[in-house]
Amino acid sequence: AERWNLPKQLVEVIGCHHEPHKAHKNPELVALIQFSDLLCRRAKIGYGGDNKIPALSEETRTFLESRNYSTEEADLEIYQTKLLSEIEKANAFINMIKGNT
């Protein structure tokens, strides 16, 4: 990320989202990205270099729970379903703009 001259906040996020305890500048954003990465990997969206679905770090769990987001398995399923629904809506919008039906 540094080689690409990305902003320093993004350098930390990219470098620490698998190890949020190492984040110092913006740990909240790192936690959100780790959570997003988990949901995408569970839904098989994109490719992160392997097929492993990482566990959420304690820092990410604490951050999410402090904002009243449950990290229980059943709730992760709900979040994943909502994510896939939003992706479908975005794809429908893109197809509408392109003139595809």
Sequence and secondary structure as in RCSB ss.txt:
>XXXX:A:sequence
AERWNLPKQLVEVIGCHHEPHKAHKNPELVALIQFSDLLCRRAKIGYGGDNKIPALSEETRTFLESRNYSTEEAD
LEIYQTKLLSEIEKANAFINMIKGNT
>XXXX:A:secstr
 TTTT  HHHHHHHHHTT GGG  S HHHHHHHHHHHHHHHHTT S  SSS      HHHHHHHHHTT   SHHH
HHHHHHHHHHHHHHHHHHHHHHHT  
